[in-house]
Every structure is written in structure tokens, then in C-alpha cells.
Amino acid sequence: MMAGFAVWQFTTERTELDADFLSLIGQEQDRQQDEISDINAVRTLLADSGKQAIIMLSHPDYDRLRDIARQLADTISTIDGAASVMLPGDNADRLDDLRALYGPYASGMLSDGDRDVLKNGDGESLYQRTLQTLYSPASPFTSATLKQDPFLLLPEFLSGLAAKLGAGNDVITINDRSYLPMIVSLDANKHSDTAAKSWVDGVNNALAEALKSDPTLQTAKTGQIFFAVNEAANAKKDVQTIAVIATLGIAIMIGLTFFSPFPLIGAVIVVGSGLIAGAAALTIFFDTIHVIALVFGATMIGISIDYALHYLVIPANGTLTSTRFEKIHKGLGLGLLTSIIGFSALALSPTNLLVQIAVYSIAGLIAAYCSVKFLLPLIPPTPVRENSTIRVVHDWLMGLMMVLVLPRKIQLFVAILLIVALPISAFLIPGHDDVRALGQSDAELLSDARMISETLGLGGSPVFIRVDSKTAQQRLETSESVRKAIMPLISAGKIGGVVALSDFVPSIALQKENRRLIGDELYQPFSASLSDVLQTPLQLPDLDAPYLLPDQARNSLPEIAHFQTTTSNIMRLRDVSDVDALNAALVSFENARLISPTAIISNQFAEYRYWTYIALGVVLATALILAILRYGLDRGVRVFSAPAGAILFALIGGYILGVPISFFTTMAMFLVFAIGADYVLFLSEGDDTEHREHTRLAVFLSLISSVLAFGLLATSSVPLVSDIGTIIAIGLVGAWFLAFWMTETVTNTTDTGNTN
């Protein structure tokens, strides 16, 4: 029923899967924030960039390049997922729309160059330019446009606006080769992983055919979609390979232990029920589920299979099936309780991602527990083969480890040392939350992106300036002042360009100043002469006439939505090569600051890591109290020190091996705690010597299965996956050793009869 419900939710799209990395950030719940935070501004900026791909074509023959580009554009436009393809010159049809928008307000629109000319008192040069344009045979202006803009200043403003939109819109020539940009807008509705991969494959095939037809052609491509598909393919390939190896390894392990298919069937039932219940729970509570929540939730297999193994190793011996469960129900119940407490603490974090992981894990573990209690008794019992390879290796290891067991006082001292060292190490070991360390980009894609940025000035650094103020006009005025301040950096090549809302819609103050300049420097000295030429009277610009406002420009200029919110304006920068110089230029502006998406996202993940640390601390404190209440002070501290020490080993071991302690590796420590707690609780709840031997074997089998499930991730070529696998592998080996060492005493004997 749960499986059917979950499948129905997904297939009918009542519940959606979200694979967008950006959706991991800025989605805090129950938090009062400003209308737009830095992280949301970053999300908007990167989401806009993610809807665009850039393809650069190069050829020594300009005409041949244009022909190839047009053919290629036609091919790419037919690929499912491409909304539009733009080549240089394709935006010419927007000129009429822009004239219609700005025409009524032409007396307040001046290009930077014209404004400087008028400020310098050289209005005559603009008057002479007007006459030359009027008498030009190619002059496109009508009586209506001349009435609105008699000195023909609007064309210069529109040309200046096109220049501010930046390089990359034209074909350029370098070293006898022409370079042409092709801007592809992606369909926002085609955002699934499958659709993205299909589109990228189609583009790659089209480029390959173009290169095959003309060997002198050179191509380069960039865009988030290319990087995302490449990294997803690498991660998927690694994880699938590891999953196959781990599954075969676990199946072989169970087969070599029991020499029967029934235990394997039982393990599959328990693990499968947990995965199904977790997915069903997510579809009940959430309309949109992030795939990373499913991935982390699925790692709960490392805990749920422990439940199955502890039941399966208990021999039937002709007793009732309920008796088998009774032998493990205390340890199983305590393990489940500890895990639920841990993931419940995780659910208190401010981000929906962690809440989804918590819901998945709690529901899955409860289902796994119920499966052990109600379903495994239906599986025919199969005893462990005494001469099996796994059993022989286990007995040899137990004999070796018994030599290391020390008196309880020393165990207690070591336990206290581990517990004290954990928070100190967590405080001293620095976190590394740089989002760039989470993936491994393809070298060819990086080279293409660098080439496009250096050649065309496109696809460069996404840093931007955020302007805050109470009113829209104040923000526009600040943006205009900021542009003046950074113009020397643009001239020096330290910034490739800047585009802001104030470039499309000047502030009222600037429009009024422009009208005054035009009236003083053009209309008063030259209106009579121009009136004679035009055979129509001219009136001075009305300073109180309506001004162009951003809301009026939205229909004709949908781009401006990317530059404003209700409380902030965004000045988008291109090709920033000197961040320090830019910050220095912004020092005098209280309401303007530089925002780096990389830094903002990294800081956001650092905040998530802090929350995970807090949740982990709450879980550890609760577990310590429960252990003391259950076992007393001495034994409770020793029992608790096993999972706490395992986390310490994972933390220090990861740091020594160069694993960055990030949000994701901290999440991996939650799994180390949950599985490590199961190890020590099962060993602590053994009622007799015979059952204790079975428990040791079950814990050993659990270690093998967990290392196979998680430890192999350390071999992945994707840094994030590798880091998680390394942390879990180190922690679980430490948890297994400490669970045995802290619960064993010097008076116990091994299976071979050797005493310590």
C-alpha cells in the first residue's frame, strides 16, 4: 500500500522531485526575513544564468561562419528544451518596441556621451549632428518621432544602452579568425535531469556534425546545464558501479554466512520496507522533495540491515519465532529510539532539506523495526554455518581483539577522554564549506568557459552589487552614483561591464537633470534654427511632465525583472578581475555592497553545518542521559563513548586525510552515530554468553555490509561522494572497535578458550 501510494504520488505529479542544486539554499522555514535576502538574490541570479547556454563558433571566413551559425541555430532550435536561439543582429526587431517605450519620455533620456557634451557646453556639436542625420537619405525618423525627439537624442541613448548590455552581442575578429556567439535560451519547463541530458546530447551531436563538415571550424560551449549534466553523469556512473559492487558484496556475505537464500530474502524485505515507508512519508508531508533527501534517506539501509542481521543470526533451536525476537527486542528498541531522537533533532533545523531527511529516516526505521517483528518470523529460520568463511574470520578477529581489552577503570578513563575530546576537536578543526569543492568539473568545459569569457566577455564571474534603500527612486539614484564610481575600473579593464535597472530606467532626478540640460544647452540656443528646418514650432521640455517609471517598462523590457525586487536593486557585473579594487570603490556607499554567489552559498552551507552540529550535540547529550539511566554512571559513560568516539575518529581521520568538514560530511557523522549506537547497544543488551556470541557476529556482519554500502563511496571520482564515504568508513570501523572494547571485560573468554 505504501509503495503504491508513493508511486501514485510521483507518477501523477502530485509530488515533484527537485534536482536543482540551488533549491538547497535559501529555503529556510518559519524564519522572518527581508523581502529578499542575499541568498535569494543569488538564487535569482544563478537561476537566470541557468536558463541560458552560450556556444561560440570560430572560423577564418566570416561569411562561412555566418552560414554555419545559421544552420546550427536552426538545428539547435529544434532540439526539445531549447526555447530560442539568438545570433548577433537578431534583436533588431526590438527597436520599434523600444522607440515606442522611450519616445514619450525622450526629453529625459540622454546617453552618457551626450550628457557629457552638454555638461561641457558643447550643444552645438549635437545640433550639427541632428542636421546631418535629418538630411541623411537613410534617416529612418518620421514626423511623429521628430516631434517627440527633435534633436534626435534617443537613438544615441538606445545605442548606449546596447553598449552597456555588454560585449558578446557581435561577431569579433582576432588574429584573422572571426568569433560568433550563439545565445540559447532554455525552456524553463524542461528542467528534469533526463530532459537536460537529452538536450545536451543533442547539442553535442549537432556540434560534432558541424565540425565534421568543416574541419576549420572551432567551437566552445558553456552554461550551467553543461556542467550539471557532466557532473551528474560522473556521479551517477560512480554510484551505480559502487551500488552494484556493494549489493553483490552483501549478497555474497550473507550467502557465505548462511548458505541459504532465505536470510537474503529477509534482509531485502526489511531494507525494502524501510525505503518504501520513507518515500511514502515524504510524499505525505511535502509537495516537492529534493533528490538529495532521497539519497541521504536511502543511506538508512546501513541501519535497517543491522536490524535484519541481528534477528537472522539467532538460531531457532526448535523455539517459537517470538522467542527469537524477544532475544533482541531490547537492543533493537533502544537502537530505534536513539536513531529517532537523533533524526528528530535534525528536524529542528531551519532548512527543509534536513527536515525531509529526518522524516524519511524516522519513517523508514520504524517500518524496518516492524518488518523485523512481524515479517521476518514468516521467513524459515536458517542457522549460521559454523565452518563458514565469515564465521572463521570473525572468530579469529575476536580472539585477536580480546588481547586488547583492559580493566574497566582504564576503559572509563579512555571513555571520558573520548567524550571530552569530541567537542574540543569539533571546535578546533576548521570547517570547509566552499561550494566549489563539492564537485569536479570537466577540464574541457572549464577551458571552454574560460575561452568564451576572455574572447566574448560572456559567462564570466557572476558577482553583483546589491543596492538597498527604502524607495525605488533612491535605489536608482544610488545605482547611477555607483556606476560613476566604477567607470574608471571599467575603463581600466578590471570590470568587463555592468548593467543595472538605472540603465534601462533612469531615476527621476536624472531624467529631470537631462531635461534641464537639453533645455538650457539645446532648446534655448538652437530651437529657433531647428524649428525653421523642421517647419514646426518647438517647445522647451516640461520639467513637471510625467517621468518614465520601472513599472511602465516591464512589458517592453522583461529583462528588468532580473535587476529589481521590492527592496533591492541588483547591478550585474561582468568579468570582474580585481575584486579588491571594486570593494574599495564601494566603500563610500552605505547602501551598496558587493555580493559573491560563491561566498554567499558557501556561507549558507556553513550555517547548515552549524545547525547540524547543534542537532548532533543535542542527540549526543540525550544519548548520554539515556545511557546513564539505563546502565548506570560507569557503564553508561562507557557505552555512550562508543558512538561519540566513532564520530571523533571520523572527524580527526577525515581532517588528517584532507577531507573537508562540510555540511555533507557532518551529515555523514549522523549516520556514524546512528549505526555506532546500534553496535554498542546490541552488545550491551546481550543476556547470556550464547546470545552475546550471536550479537558479535551480527555486529560484524553489519560492519561489513555498512562498509560495502558506504565505504566504497570513498573511491568515487566526485569529491562530495568520496568525502562522505571516507567519513562513514572511518567512523564505522571505529564504532565497531569501540563497541566491542567498551562492553567487553577481562574476565570473558573467547571462543577458542584463550583468556586475557
Buried (B, 14 or more C-beta within 10 A) or exposed (E): EBBEBBBEBBEEEEBEBBBBBBBBBBBBEEEEEEEBBBBBBBBBBBBBBBBBBBBBBBBBBEEBBBEBBEBBBEBBEEBEBBBEBBBBEBBEEEEEEBBEBBBBBBBBBBBBBBBEBBEEEEBEEBBEBBBEBBEEEEEEBEEEBBEBBBBBBBBBBBEBBBBBBBBBBEBBEEEEBBBBBBBBEBBEEBBBBEBBBBBBEBBBEBBEEBBEEBEEBBBBBBBBBBBBBBBBBBBEEBBEEBBEEBEEBBBBBBBBBBEBEBBBEBBBBBBBBBBBBBBBBBBEEBEEBBBBBBBBBBBBBBBBBBBBBBBBBBEEEEEEBEEBBEBBBBBBEBBBBBBBBBBBBBBEBBBBBBBBBBBBBBBBBBBBBBBBBEBBBEBEBBBBBEEBEBBEEBBEBBBEBBEEBBEBEEBBEBBEEBBEBBBEBBEEEEBBBBBEBBBBBBEEBEEBBBBBBEBBBBBBBBBBBBBBBEEBBBBBBBBBBBBEBBBEBBEEEBBBBBBBBBBBBBBBBBBBBBBBBBBBBBBEEBBEEBBEEBEEEBEBBEBEEEBBBBEBBBEBBEBBEBBBBEBBBBBBBBBBBBBEBBEEBBEEBEBBBBBBBBBBBBBBBBBBBBBBBBBBBBBBEBBBEBBBEBBEEBBBBBBBBBBBBBBBBBBBBBBEEEBBBBBBBBBBBBBBBBBBBBBBBBBBBBEEEEBBBBBBBBBBBBBBBBBBBBBBBBBBEBBBBBBBBBBBBBBBBBBBBBBBBBBBEEEEEBBEEEEB
